[in-house]
């Protein structure tokens, strides 16, 4: 298998301006229209994410986590404020920002390899067939799916399907990887394995990652920072936790670190005690 350095270069982000914040939310608000009037989902969101940073967003259902990520993905425009990438407003979806959903979103009539190939061919038409194959095979190997490349989604497990979805997203070499609770439907053992694989891939490619999770332990294991949302309506950023653990990380090592328990208890206090009265 070729070395990563021999792979075709990644897709450039929206703008090449080096003096601008990489990803920036400024005064972002979102109001959805409803029969009874307007529903204010988000209010005055201000957040800057650095290039290559891994950020987890955590909060109760209905706090606007998915709304934030939909703005980064280009599926939704803020009602007020702006979401920019290197100074350029995010107006629409693009291959420089790839999304991995909880439900995999694979084409069932295509093989594992073909599902990844489709994304590479659509997002990187400049690649010749040999380079395209090289990218696909490299990313299947990264997620340990080379032996299952000719199987269809119905023939593989949930964990393997999520590996396909991750390989498909990363094979495009996006500048930003958006993860919407990608491990939420998996069993604990598979979930931990995929978390460690995701970190290994992130260390190699270093995309900027924005990930939604309800799992505090997952957030503390994966993230550089954990953004904790207040409850909706008019949800905002309540606190941001800086995660101090050195990389590369292992669950066993960070769980015996006294800071882990302190951070976990602080997050639990914020999410499940200070805002418990707002949750149905």
C-alpha positions as YAML, in Angstrom:
chain: A
units: angstrom
residues:
- id: 1
  name: UNK
  ca: [0.00, 0.00, 0.00]
- id: 2
  name: UNK
  ca: [1.41, 3.43, -0.95]
- id: 3
  name: UNK
  ca: [2.49, 5.86, 1.71]
- id: 4
  name: UNK
  ca: [0.11, 8.72, 2.55]
- id: 5
  name: UNK
  ca: [2.59, 11.26, 1.15]
- id: 6
  name: UNK
  ca: [2.16, 9.70, -2.31]
- id: 7
  name: UNK
  ca: [-1.59, 10.21, -2.34]
- id: 8
  name: UNK
  ca: [-3.10, 13.07, -4.39]
- id: 9
  name: UNK
  ca: [-3.26, 16.37, -2.48]
- id: 10
  name: UNK
  ca: [-6.40, 17.22, -0.47]
- id: 11
  name: UNK
  ca: [-9.20, 19.49, -1.60]
- id: 12
  name: UNK
  ca: [-8.57, 23.15, -0.83]
- id: 13
  name: UNK
  ca: [-10.97, 24.89, 1.57]
- id: 14
  name: UNK
  ca: [-13.31, 27.70, 0.52]
- id: 15
  name: UNK
  ca: [-10.64, 30.38, 0.81]
- id: 16
  name: UNK
  ca: [-6.87, 30.43, 1.05]
- id: 17
  name: UNK
  ca: [-6.68, 33.47, 3.34]
- id: 18
  name: UNK
  ca: [-4.20, 32.57, 6.05]
- id: 19
  name: UNK
  ca: [-4.94, 35.57, 8.30]
- id: 20
  name: UNK
  ca: [-8.59, 34.65, 8.82]
- id: 21
  name: UNK
  ca: [-9.91, 32.31, 11.55]
- id: 22
  name: UNK
  ca: [-10.27, 28.85, 10.05]
- id: 23
  name: UNK
  ca: [-13.88, 28.25, 11.11]
- id: 24
  name: UNK
  ca: [-15.82, 31.03, 12.80]
- id: 25
  name: UNK
  ca: [-19.32, 31.49, 14.19]
- id: 26
  name: UNK
  ca: [-20.11, 35.13, 14.91]
- id: 27
  name: UNK
  ca: [-23.36, 36.20, 16.58]
- id: 28
  name: UNK
  ca: [-25.16, 33.22, 15.05]
- id: 29
  name: UNK
  ca: [-28.87, 32.89, 15.64]
- id: 30
  name: UNK
  ca: [-31.44, 30.59, 14.09]
- id: 31
  name: UNK
  ca: [-35.23, 31.05, 14.08]
- id: 32
  name: UNK
  ca: [-37.41, 28.42, 12.43]
- id: 33
  name: UNK
  ca: [-40.85, 29.32, 11.17]
- id: 34
  name: UNK
  ca: [-43.78, 27.44, 12.66]
- id: 35
  name: UNK
  ca: [-47.59, 27.68, 12.62]
- id: 36
  name: UNK
  ca: [-47.55, 29.42, 15.97]
- id: 37
  name: UNK
  ca: [-44.89, 31.90, 14.86]
- id: 38
  name: UNK
  ca: [-41.12, 31.64, 15.11]
- id: 39
  name: UNK
  ca: [-39.11, 29.12, 17.13]
- id: 40
  name: UNK
  ca: [-35.73, 30.46, 18.23]
- id: 41
  name: UNK
  ca: [-33.38, 27.48, 18.20]
- id: 42
  name: UNK
  ca: [-30.04, 29.28, 18.67]
- id: 43
  name: UNK
  ca: [-29.06, 32.68, 20.03]
- id: 44
  name: UNK
  ca: [-25.75, 34.56, 19.79]
- id: 45
  name: UNK
  ca: [-23.35, 31.70, 19.10]
- id: 46
  name: UNK
  ca: [-19.72, 32.83, 19.03]
- id: 47
  name: UNK
  ca: [-17.04, 30.22, 18.44]
- id: 48
  name: UNK
  ca: [-13.72, 29.97, 16.61]
- id: 49
  name: UNK
  ca: [-12.31, 26.58, 15.64]
- id: 50
  name: UNK
  ca: [-8.65, 26.27, 14.61]
- id: 51
  name: UNK
  ca: [-7.42, 24.31, 11.61]
- id: 52
  name: UNK
  ca: [-6.88, 20.67, 12.56]
- id: 53
  name: UNK
  ca: [-8.73, 21.00, 15.88]
- id: 54
  name: UNK
  ca: [-11.05, 18.25, 17.16]
- id: 55
  name: UNK
  ca: [-14.14, 19.78, 18.80]
- id: 56
  name: UNK
  ca: [-17.04, 17.87, 20.32]
- id: 57
  name: UNK
  ca: [-20.43, 19.55, 20.82]
- id: 58
  name: UNK
  ca: [-22.51, 18.09, 23.62]
- id: 59
  name: UNK
  ca: [-25.91, 18.90, 25.07]
- id: 60
  name: UNK
  ca: [-29.45, 17.68, 25.55]
- id: 61
  name: UNK
  ca: [-31.76, 16.87, 22.63]
- id: 62
  name: UNK
  ca: [-33.19, 20.04, 21.12]
- id: 63
  name: UNK
  ca: [-30.25, 22.28, 22.09]
- id: 64
  name: UNK
  ca: [-29.29, 23.07, 18.50]
- id: 65
  name: UNK
  ca: [-26.26, 20.80, 18.05]
- id: 66
  name: UNK
  ca: [-27.37, 19.52, 14.66]
- id: 67
  name: UNK
  ca: [-28.40, 23.02, 13.61]
- id: 68
  name: UNK
  ca: [-24.84, 24.22, 14.20]
- id: 69
  name: UNK
  ca: [-23.35, 21.38, 12.19]
- id: 70
  name: UNK
  ca: [-25.86, 21.86, 9.38]
- id: 71
  name: UNK
  ca: [-24.60, 25.44, 9.05]
- id: 72
  name: UNK
  ca: [-21.01, 24.25, 8.74]
- id: 73
  name: UNK
  ca: [-22.07, 21.62, 6.20]
- id: 74
  name: UNK
  ca: [-23.90, 24.26, 4.18]
- id: 75
  name: UNK
  ca: [-27.34, 22.66, 4.54]
- id: 76
  name: UNK
  ca: [-28.69, 25.61, 6.53]
- id: 77
  name: UNK
  ca: [-28.04, 29.36, 6.67]
- id: 78
  name: UNK
  ca: [-28.19, 31.27, 9.96]
- id: 79
  name: UNK
  ca: [-31.06, 33.70, 10.47]
- id: 80
  name: UNK
  ca: [-28.60, 36.16, 11.99]
- id: 81
  name: UNK
  ca: [-24.84, 36.35, 12.27]
- id: 82
  name: UNK
  ca: [-22.42, 34.44, 10.06]
- id: 83
  name: UNK
  ca: [-20.57, 31.15, 9.70]
- id: 84
  name: UNK
  ca: [-17.31, 31.52, 7.78]
- id: 85
  name: UNK
  ca: [-14.40, 29.35, 6.74]
- id: 86
  name: UNK
  ca: [-11.15, 31.27, 6.35]
- id: 87
  name: UNK
  ca: [-13.16, 34.46, 5.98]
- id: 88
  name: UNK
  ca: [-15.54, 33.16, 3.29]
- id: 89
  name: UNK
  ca: [-19.21, 32.68, 4.13]
- id: 90
  name: UNK
  ca: [-20.40, 29.07, 3.93]
- id: 91
  name: UNK
  ca: [-23.22, 29.22, 1.40]
- id: 92
  name: UNK
  ca: [-23.71, 25.61, 0.29]
- id: 93
  name: UNK
  ca: [-22.46, 22.03, 0.77]
- id: 94
  name: UNK
  ca: [-19.08, 21.18, -0.69]
- id: 95
  name: UNK
  ca: [-16.48, 18.39, -0.77]
- id: 96
  name: UNK
  ca: [-14.21, 20.39, 1.54]
- id: 97
  name: UNK
  ca: [-16.76, 19.65, 4.31]
- id: 98
  name: UNK
  ca: [-17.85, 16.01, 4.55]
- id: 99
  name: UNK
  ca: [-20.54, 14.61, 6.86]
- id: 100
  name: UNK
  ca: [-20.79, 11.21, 8.57]
- id: 101
  name: UNK
  ca: [-24.26, 10.42, 9.93]
- id: 102
  name: UNK
  ca: [-25.36, 7.88, 12.52]
- id: 103
  name: UNK
  ca: [-27.39, 5.92, 9.95]
- id: 104
  name: UNK
  ca: [-24.43, 5.31, 7.58]
- id: 105
  name: UNK
  ca: [-26.27, 6.51, 4.38]
- id: 106
  name: UNK
  ca: [-24.73, 3.83, 2.17]
- id: 107
  name: UNK
  ca: [-26.13, 2.68, -1.18]
- id: 108
  name: UNK
  ca: [-27.25, -0.91, -0.48]
- id: 109
  name: UNK
  ca: [-26.82, -2.12, -4.08]
- id: 110
  name: UNK
  ca: [-23.19, -0.98, -4.21]
- id: 111
  name: UNK
  ca: [-20.23, -2.80, -2.68]
- id: 112
  name: UNK
  ca: [-18.08, -1.31, 0.06]
- id: 113
  name: UNK
  ca: [-15.48, -0.30, -2.53]
- id: 114
  name: UNK
  ca: [-18.09, 1.16, -4.89]
- id: 115
  name: UNK
  ca: [-19.62, 3.29, -2.13]
- id: 116
  name: UNK
  ca: [-16.24, 4.88, -1.51]
- id: 117
  name: UNK
  ca: [-15.43, 5.12, -5.23]
- id: 118
  name: UNK
  ca: [-18.62, 7.09, -5.91]
- id: 119
  name: UNK
  ca: [-17.61, 9.81, -3.45]
- id: 120
  name: UNK
  ca: [-14.06, 10.04, -4.79]
- id: 121
  name: UNK
  ca: [-15.18, 10.24, -8.43]
- id: 122
  name: UNK
  ca: [-17.84, 12.87, -7.65]
- id: 123
  name: UNK
  ca: [-15.63, 15.09, -5.48]
- id: 124
  name: UNK
  ca: [-12.30, 14.61, -7.25]
- id: 125
  name: UNK
  ca: [-12.98, 14.26, -11.00]
- id: 126
  name: UNK
  ca: [-9.47, 15.49, -11.78]
- id: 127
  name: UNK
  ca: [-7.98, 12.19, -10.58]
- id: 128
  name: UNK
  ca: [-7.05, 9.62, -13.22]
- id: 129
  name: UNK
  ca: [-8.41, 6.07, -12.68]
- id: 130
  name: UNK
  ca: [-5.17, 4.79, -11.13]
- id: 131
  name: UNK
  ca: [-4.98, 7.65, -8.62]
- id: 132
  name: UNK
  ca: [-8.65, 7.26, -7.77]
- id: 133
  name: UNK
  ca: [-8.19, 3.53, -7.10]
- id: 134
  name: UNK
  ca: [-5.14, 4.31, -4.98]
- id: 135
  name: UNK
  ca: [-7.12, 6.72, -2.80]
- id: 136
  name: UNK
  ca: [-10.02, 4.27, -2.37]
- id: 137
  name: UNK
  ca: [-7.82, 1.30, -1.47]
- id: 138
  name: UNK
  ca: [-5.73, 3.36, 0.94]
- id: 139
  name: UNK
  ca: [-8.77, 4.52, 2.89]
- id: 140
  name: UNK
  ca: [-10.35, 1.06, 2.97]
- id: 141
  name: UNK
  ca: [-7.10, -0.21, 4.46]
- id: 142
  name: UNK
  ca: [-7.08, 2.61, 7.01]
- id: 143
  name: UNK
  ca: [-10.45, 1.43, 8.39]
- id: 144
  name: UNK
  ca: [-9.51, -2.27, 8.09]
- id: 145
  name: UNK
  ca: [-12.03, -3.08, 5.37]
- id: 146
  name: UNK
  ca: [-9.80, -4.29, 2.53]
- id: 147
  name: UNK
  ca: [-11.04, -7.85, 3.00]
- id: 148
  name: UNK
  ca: [-14.69, -6.72, 2.86]
- id: 149
  name: UNK
  ca: [-14.29, -4.41, -0.14]
- id: 150
  name: UNK
  ca: [-16.49, -6.53, -2.43]
- id: 151
  name: UNK
  ca: [-19.31, -7.05, 0.05]
- id: 152
  name: UNK
  ca: [-22.53, -5.02, 0.09]
- id: 153
  name: UNK
  ca: [-23.85, -3.12, 3.14]
- id: 154
  name: UNK
  ca: [-26.43, -5.82, 3.87]
- id: 155
  name: UNK
  ca: [-23.63, -8.34, 4.30]
- id: 156
  name: UNK
  ca: [-21.62, -6.46, 6.93]
- id: 157
  name: UNK
  ca: [-22.13, -5.37, 10.55]
- id: 158
  name: UNK
  ca: [-23.17, -1.94, 11.81]
- id: 159
  name: UNK
  ca: [-19.63, -1.17, 12.91]
- id: 160
  name: UNK
  ca: [-18.29, -2.08, 9.47]
- id: 161
  name: UNK
  ca: [-20.93, 0.10, 7.80]
- id: 162
  name: UNK
  ca: [-19.78, 3.04, 9.88]
- id: 163
  name: UNK
  ca: [-16.20, 2.30, 8.86]
- id: 164
  name: UNK
  ca: [-17.32, 2.53, 5.23]
- id: 165
  name: UNK
  ca: [-19.01, 5.88, 5.92]
- id: 166
  name: UNK
  ca: [-15.84, 7.22, 7.58]
- id: 167
  name: UNK
  ca: [-13.62, 5.94, 4.75]
- id: 168
  name: UNK
  ca: [-15.95, 7.48, 2.18]
- id: 169
  name: UNK
  ca: [-15.82, 10.87, 3.89]
- id: 170
  name: UNK
  ca: [-12.07, 10.88, 4.44]
- id: 171
  name: UNK
  ca: [-11.24, 9.59, 0.95]
- id: 172
  name: UNK
  ca: [-12.31, 12.99, -0.35]
- id: 173
  name: UNK
  ca: [-9.63, 14.55, 1.93]
- id: 174
  name: UNK
  ca: [-11.95, 17.23, 3.33]
- id: 175
  name: UNK
  ca: [-10.71, 20.23, 5.26]
- id: 176
  name: UNK
  ca: [-13.59, 19.74, 7.74]
- id: 177
  name: UNK
  ca: [-15.12, 16.47, 8.90]
- id: 178
  name: UNK
  ca: [-18.60, 16.79, 10.43]
- id: 179
  name: UNK
  ca: [-19.68, 13.83, 12.59]
- id: 180
  name: UNK
  ca: [-23.32, 13.61, 13.71]
- id: 181
  name: UNK
  ca: [-23.32, 11.04, 16.54]
- id: 182
  name: UNK
  ca: [-21.55, 8.50, 14.31]
- id: 183
  name: UNK
  ca: [-21.16, 5.86, 17.03]
- id: 184
  name: UNK
  ca: [-24.49, 6.32, 18.81]
- id: 185
  name: UNK
  ca: [-26.09, 3.12, 17.50]
- id: 186
  name: UNK
  ca: [-23.10, 0.83, 18.12]
- id: 187
  name: UNK
  ca: [-22.32, -1.52, 20.99]
- id: 188
  name: UNK
  ca: [-19.76, -0.40, 23.57]
- id: 189
  name: UNK
  ca: [-16.87, -2.56, 22.31]
- id: 190
  name: UNK
  ca: [-17.32, -1.61, 18.65]
- id: 191
  name: UNK
  ca: [-17.77, 2.03, 19.64]
- id: 192
  name: UNK
  ca: [-14.46, 2.11, 21.52]
- id: 193
  name: UNK
  ca: [-12.63, 0.41, 18.64]
- id: 194
  name: UNK
  ca: [-13.97, 2.94, 16.14]
- id: 195
  name: UNK
  ca: [-13.14, 5.87, 18.40]
- id: 196
  name: UNK
  ca: [-9.50, 4.74, 18.53]
- id: 197
  name: UNK
  ca: [-9.44, 4.19, 14.75]
- id: 198
  name: UNK
  ca: [-10.91, 7.65, 14.19]
- id: 199
  name: UNK
  ca: [-8.19, 9.25, 16.30]
- id: 200
  name: UNK
  ca: [-5.49, 7.34, 14.40]
- id: 201
  name: UNK
  ca: [-6.90, 8.53, 11.07]
- id: 202
  name: UNK
  ca: [-7.29, 12.09, 12.36]
- id: 203
  name: UNK
  ca: [-3.63, 12.11, 13.42]
- id: 204
  name: UNK
  ca: [-2.63, 11.09, 9.90]
- id: 205
  name: UNK
  ca: [-4.85, 13.46, 7.91]
- id: 206
  name: UNK
  ca: [-5.52, 16.20, 10.50]
- id: 207
  name: UNK
  ca: [-8.88, 17.47, 9.21]
- id: 208
  name: UNK
  ca: [-10.75, 19.90, 11.43]
- id: 209
  name: UNK
  ca: [-13.43, 17.82, 13.18]
- id: 210
  name: UNK
  ca: [-16.78, 18.95, 14.57]
- id: 211
  name: UNK
  ca: [-18.60, 16.09, 16.25]
- id: 212
  name: UNK
  ca: [-21.97, 15.84, 18.01]
- id: 213
  name: UNK
  ca: [-22.19, 13.41, 20.89]
- id: 214
  name: UNK
  ca: [-24.32, 12.76, 23.96]
- id: 215
  name: UNK
  ca: [-21.49, 10.78, 25.56]
- id: 216
  name: UNK
  ca: [-19.26, 12.75, 27.94]
- id: 217
  name: UNK
  ca: [-16.63, 9.99, 28.08]
- id: 218
  name: UNK
  ca: [-16.46, 9.91, 24.29]
- id: 219
  name: UNK
  ca: [-16.05, 13.69, 24.13]
- id: 220
  name: UNK
  ca: [-13.24, 13.72, 26.71]
- id: 221
  name: UNK
  ca: [-11.42, 10.91, 24.92]
- id: 222
  name: UNK
  ca: [-11.62, 12.40, 21.43]
- id: 223
  name: UNK
  ca: [-11.70, 16.17, 21.68]
- id: 224
  name: UNK
  ca: [-9.31, 19.06, 22.14]
- id: 225
  name: UNK
  ca: [-12.27, 21.09, 23.40]
- id: 226
  name: UNK
  ca: [-15.81, 20.20, 24.44]
- id: 227
  name: UNK
  ca: [-18.50, 22.78, 23.67]
- id: 228
  name: UNK
  ca: [-21.40, 22.37, 26.11]
- id: 229
  name: UNK
  ca: [-24.72, 23.78, 24.95]
- id: 230
  name: UNK
  ca: [-27.48, 25.19, 27.13]
- id: 231
  name: UNK
  ca: [-31.00, 23.88, 26.61]
- id: 232
  name: UNK
  ca: [-33.34, 25.30, 24.00]
- id: 233
  name: UNK
  ca: [-35.21, 27.26, 22.98]
- id: 234
  name: UNK
  ca: [-32.71, 30.06, 22.33]
- id: 235
  name: UNK
  ca: [-29.85, 27.69, 23.14]
- id: 236
  name: UNK
  ca: [-26.34, 29.02, 23.41]
- id: 237
  name: UNK
  ca: [-22.84, 27.95, 24.37]
- id: 238
  name: UNK
  ca: [-22.82, 27.55, 28.13]
- id: 239
  name: UNK
  ca: [-19.21, 26.53, 28.69]
- id: 240
  name: UNK
  ca: [-16.21, 25.26, 26.75]
- id: 241
  name: UNK
  ca: [-13.99, 22.65, 28.38]
- id: 242
  name: UNK
  ca: [-10.33, 22.49, 27.42]
- id: 243
  name: UNK
  ca: [-9.26, 18.83, 27.36]
- id: 244
  name: UNK
  ca: [-5.67, 18.64, 28.68]
- id: 245
  name: UNK
  ca: [-4.70, 15.05, 27.87]
- id: 246
  name: UNK
  ca: [-1.67, 14.53, 25.64]
- id: 247
  name: UNK
  ca: [-1.97, 12.72, 22.32]
- id: 248
  name: UNK
  ca: [-1.93, 9.96, 21.29]
- id: 249
  name: UNK
  ca: [-4.50, 8.89, 23.88]
- id: 250
  name: UNK
  ca: [-5.60, 5.58, 25.33]
- id: 251
  name: UNK
  ca: [-8.77, 5.13, 27.35]
- id: 252
  name: UNK
  ca: [-6.92, 3.24, 30.07]
- id: 253
  name: UNK
  ca: [-4.42, 6.05, 30.56]
- id: 254
  name: UNK
  ca: [-6.78, 9.01, 30.70]
- id: 255
  name: UNK
  ca: [-9.32, 7.29, 32.94]
- id: 256
  name: UNK
  ca: [-6.77, 6.97, 35.77]
- id: 257
  name: UNK
  ca: [-5.76, 10.62, 35.42]
- id: 258
  name: UNK
  ca: [-7.31, 12.64, 38.30]
- id: 259
  name: UNK
  ca: [-8.19, 15.42, 35.84]
- id: 260
  name: UNK
  ca: [-10.46, 13.02, 33.95]
- id: 261
  name: UNK
  ca: [-12.78, 12.56, 36.89]
- id: 262
  name: UNK
  ca: [-12.80, 16.29, 37.58]
- id: 263
  name: UNK
  ca: [-13.69, 17.18, 34.00]
- id: 264
  name: UNK
  ca: [-16.31, 14.42, 33.79]
- id: 265
  name: UNK
  ca: [-17.98, 15.53, 37.02]
- id: 266
  name: UNK
  ca: [-17.94, 19.16, 35.87]
- id: 267
  name: UNK
  ca: [-19.62, 18.22, 32.58]
- id: 268
  name: UNK
  ca: [-22.18, 16.05, 34.38]
- id: 269
  name: UNK
  ca: [-22.95, 18.90, 36.74]
- id: 270
  name: UNK
  ca: [-23.45, 21.29, 33.85]
- id: 271
  name: UNK
  ca: [-25.57, 18.97, 31.70]
- id: 272
  name: UNK
  ca: [-27.55, 16.90, 34.17]
- id: 273
  name: UNK
  ca: [-27.90, 19.01, 37.27]
- id: 274
  name: UNK
  ca: [-27.84, 22.67, 36.31]
- id: 275
  name: UNK
  ca: [-30.14, 22.05, 33.34]
- id: 276
  name: UNK
  ca: [-32.05, 18.99, 34.54]
- id: 277
  name: UNK
  ca: [-35.20, 21.02, 35.23]
- id: 278
  name: UNK
  ca: [-35.41, 22.04, 31.57]
- id: 279
  name: UNK
  ca: [-35.43, 18.49, 30.20]
- id: 280
  name: UNK
  ca: [-38.68, 16.59, 29.67]
...
